[in-house]
Amino acid sequence: MEGWKGRKGRVRCTHHASRITFHVSRFTFYVSRFTFYVYTLLFVISLMAGRVNAEEISIIAVGDITIGSGLTPTIEKYGVDALFAGTKEILQSADIATATLNTNISDRGEPRYGVEHPFRAAPGVARGIANAGFKVVSIATPHVMDFGAEALEDTITSLGWYQVKTVGAGLTPEAASEPAWVDVKTAKVAFLAYAHGDAFARDSAGVISRAVYSEMIEAVKRVAQGADLIVVSIYLGKARKTEAVSERHRFFAHAAIDAGADV
């Protein structure tokens, strides 16, 4: 039984009781009806899932970058690029390298009362982070506010100057909750960052984006409408503790995934 013909008749399909025949130029291919339908179904499913001709995107995620003033003499002697000399090649091999910055980059501000070990990094560190290959850093961390709002502002400004996007903290609650967007190939990748922990979350409410369940889930769902890939970073756990991740931590992570997070 005659089927359809492709453009200029170069591809022709005929189907019989048990098989489907494809005629492509001088070649003939026989496919069982069952196989044809299975592969057609898989093709349709892949189309619906957006997997056809999907581009691979590589992301390297790094834990805390915690640089204190004690490293300033080393930076002055060897330069900021020395901090990442051993990892730069690996970081730059990915489409996106992201990290958690658990310090501030500033020479302004005063240490916050009650902070036992305040951290701050020399202003040039922003250039070192950019040169290493990082494109996005989460600043929803305990030490970003060690020297107050001025140091936070300098951190955001310094990194932005070198085209490194920050997420998870800001000078206003609205800015703190904004996602960071990165265009990679033909995909839009969104980053969200939160801090989970009552101590510093309360102290800097409205500046650090807190991992409040309802707000986090709503933000992920909202971002999912325009993102091809969503990366959510949640700063959690207790300092200098090595016990396993708690059920509460798993609950927050699974909730983010259920809302639409990919990573």
C-alpha positions in Angstrom: 0.0 0.0 0.0 1.4 3.3 -1.0 2.3 5.8 1.8 3.9 9.2 1.6 6.7 10.7 -0.5 9.3 13.1 0.8 10.5 16.2 -0.8 11.2 15.7 -4.6 10.2 12.0 -4.1 13.7 11.1 -2.8 12.2 9.4 0.3 9.1 7.2 -0.1 7.3 5.1 2.4 5.0 2.1 1.8 3.4 0.0 4.5 2.2 -3.6 4.4 0.6 -6.0 6.9 3.6 -6.7 9.0 6.3 -4.2 7.9 7.0 -0.7 6.7 9.4 -0.1 3.8 11.4 3.1 3.3 12.8 3.8 -0.1 15.7 6.4 0.1 17.2 7.1 -3.3 18.6 3.8 -4.4 18.3 2.1 -0.9 15.5 0.2 0.6 15.0 -0.3 4.4 12.5 -2.7 6.0 11.2 -2.0 9.5 8.6 -4.1 11.4 5.5 -2.2 12.3 6.2 -2.8 16.0 9.7 -1.3 15.8 8.5 1.6 13.8 5.8 2.5 16.3 8.1 2.1 19.3 10.7 4.4 17.8 8.1 6.9 16.7 6.7 6.9 20.3 10.2 7.5 21.7 10.8 10.3 19.2 7.6 12.0 20.2 8.4 11.7 23.9 11.8 13.1 23.3 10.3 16.0 21.4 8.0 16.7 24.3 10.8 16.5 26.8 12.9 18.9 24.7 15.7 16.3 24.3 16.0 16.3 20.5 19.3 18.0 19.5 19.8 18.9 23.2 23.1 20.6 24.0 25.2 19.3 26.8 26.0 21.9 29.4 28.8 21.3 31.9 28.7 22.9 35.4 31.5 22.8 38.0 30.2 23.6 41.5 32.8 24.5 44.2 32.3 24.7 47.9 33.3 27.5 50.2 35.8 30.1 49.1 36.7 31.4 52.6 39.5 34.0 52.3 40.5 36.0 55.4 42.8 39.0 55.9 45.5 36.5 56.9 46.0 35.7 53.2 46.5 39.3 52.2 50.3 39.2 52.5 50.4 36.1 50.3 48.2 37.8 47.8 50.3 40.9 47.8 53.4 38.8 47.3 52.2 36.3 44.6 49.1 38.0 43.2 45.5 37.1 43.3 45.8 34.5 40.5 47.9 32.4 42.8 44.8 31.4 44.8 43.4 29.4 42.0 46.6 28.5 40.0 46.1 24.8 40.7 42.5 24.6 39.7 42.1 27.3 37.0 42.4 24.8 34.1 39.7 22.6 35.5 37.4 25.5 36.3 37.7 26.9 32.8 36.9 23.6 31.2 33.3 23.9 32.2 30.6 26.0 30.6 29.8 27.4 34.0 31.9 27.4 37.2 30.0 28.4 40.3 31.1 28.7 44.0 30.0 29.7 47.4 31.8 32.8 48.7 32.0 32.7 52.5 33.6 36.0 53.0 33.3 39.6 51.8 35.6 41.5 49.4 36.1 44.9 50.9 38.2 47.3 52.9 35.3 49.1 54.4 33.0 48.5 57.4 33.5 47.5 61.0 33.4 44.0 62.4 29.9 42.9 63.6 29.5 42.6 67.3 29.5 39.0 68.4 31.3 37.5 65.4 34.2 35.4 66.8 36.2 35.2 63.6 35.3 37.9 61.1 36.5 37.3 57.6 37.3 39.8 54.9 39.2 39.5 51.6 41.3 42.1 49.9 39.5 43.9 47.0 41.7 42.3 44.4 40.3 38.9 45.1 37.3 39.7 42.9 39.7 39.8 39.9 41.2 36.4 41.0 37.8 34.8 41.1 36.9 36.1 37.7 40.3 35.1 36.2 39.9 31.6 37.6 36.7 31.2 35.5 33.9 31.6 37.9 30.7 33.1 36.4 28.3 32.9 39.4 29.0 32.9 43.1 26.5 32.4 45.9 26.9 34.9 48.7 24.1 33.5 50.9 26.8 32.7 53.5 27.6 33.5 57.2 30.6 35.6 56.7 29.5 37.9 53.8 28.0 40.3 56.5 30.9 40.2 58.9 31.7 43.8 58.1 28.2 45.1 57.5 26.3 46.4 54.5 29.2 48.5 53.2 31.3 45.4 52.8 28.4 43.5 51.2 27.9 46.3 48.7 31.6 46.3 47.8 31.5 42.5 47.3 28.7 42.7 44.9 30.1 45.7 43.1 33.6 44.2 42.8 32.5 40.9 41.4 30.1 42.6 39.0 32.9 44.8 37.7 34.6 41.6 36.5 31.4 40.1 35.1 30.9 37.6 38.0 27.3 37.4 39.0 26.2 37.2 42.6 23.1 35.5 44.0 21.6 35.0 47.5 22.2 38.4 49.1 21.6 42.0 48.3 21.1 45.4 49.8 17.3 44.9 49.8 15.1 41.8 50.3 14.1 42.0 46.6 17.7 42.1 45.4 18.6 39.2 47.7 15.9 37.0 46.3 16.7 37.7 42.6 18.0 34.8 40.5 21.3 35.1 38.6 20.9 34.3 34.9 23.6 32.9 32.6 23.1 32.3 28.9 25.0 29.2 27.8 24.8 28.2 24.1 21.1 28.3 23.5 20.0 27.7 27.1 19.1 30.0 29.9 20.4 28.8 33.2 19.0 30.3 36.4 20.8 30.3 39.8 19.0 30.7 43.2 20.8 30.7 46.5 19.6 30.5 50.1 21.0 30.3 53.6 19.5 27.8 56.0 20.3 28.5 59.6 18.6 30.7 62.2 21.6 32.4 63.6 23.0 34.5 60.8 19.7 34.4 58.8 18.0 36.4 61.6 20.9 38.8 62.1 20.9 39.8 58.4 17.2 39.3 57.5 16.4 41.2 54.4 20.0 41.0 53.1 20.7 37.3 52.9 18.1 35.2 51.1 16.7 32.8 53.8 15.7 29.3 53.0 12.0 29.9 54.0 10.2 26.9 52.6 7.2 28.7 51.0 9.3 31.5 49.6 11.9 29.2 48.1 9.4 26.9 46.5 7.5 29.8 45.0 10.7 31.3 43.6 11.8 28.1 42.0 8.4 27.6 40.4 8.4 31.2 39.1 11.9 30.9 37.7 11.1 27.6 36.0 8.8 29.4 33.6 11.7 31.1 31.9 14.7 28.8 32.6 16.0 25.8 30.7 18.0 24.7 33.7 17.7 25.7 37.4 20.5 25.5 39.9 19.6 25.9 43.6 22.3 26.4 46.3 21.3 26.1 49.9 23.9 26.9 52.6 23.2 24.5 55.4 24.8 22.4 58.1 26.8 23.3 61.2 30.4 24.6 61.2 33.1 22.1 62.1 30.5 19.3 62.3 30.8 16.1 60.3 27.6 14.3 61.0 25.4 13.2 58.1 22.9 15.5 56.4 19.8 15.8 58.5 16.3 14.8 57.4 15.3 18.5 57.4 18.1 19.2 55.0 16.9 16.5 52.7 13.4 17.8 53.0 14.5 21.2 51.7 16.5 19.7 48.9 13.8 17.4 47.7 11.3 20.2 47.9 13.4 22.4 45.6 13.7 19.5 43.1 10.0 18.9 43.2 9.4 22.5 42.5 11.5 22.4 39.4 15.2 22.6 40.4 17.6 20.5 38.2 20.8 20.8 40.3 
